[in-house]
Amino acid sequence: MTLGSKKFYAPNSTGFGTVKPAKIFNGGDPSGYVTKIVWTSWGGAQASGHGLNAVNKPNGGYYATLVTIDLKPQDRGTCPGSSQLVYRQLLVREPSRPGGSVGKWFLWSNAHNLCSSSP
C-alpha cells in the first residue's frame, strides 16, 4: 500500500507512490514539504503518523521553527489504470504557529485524491 500515486503533482513531488514515505513534498512552497515523518500505523483503513512542516506567518513568510503536523492517510482503493492499492486521500492538521494549538483536519493540498495532479 502506497501513499497515493507517483503521478500526484509529478514531476516535482516527492514521497507519493511510496510505502511509509519519510518525507513528502507537493512541489510547491515550503508549507508543502513535510520531513522526518514517523508512521505509527500503516496498511489499515486509515494510517497515522506525524512529521515536521513549515507554517505561514500571518503577514507573509514562514516561521523559523517547524511545527509538528499530524498525517492521516485514508480512502484505500486504486487509482485509474492501476491495480496497486493506495491511500487516495491525506488528511492533515497542525498548529497555525509554533507552540499553538492543533487545528482541524483538512485535505493535503486541498486534494480529494492523490492519484494525479488534478485535485
Helices and strands as residue ranges (DSSP letters): E 2-3, E 24-25, G 30-32, E 33-41, E 48-53, E 67-78, E 85-93, E 106-107, G 108-110
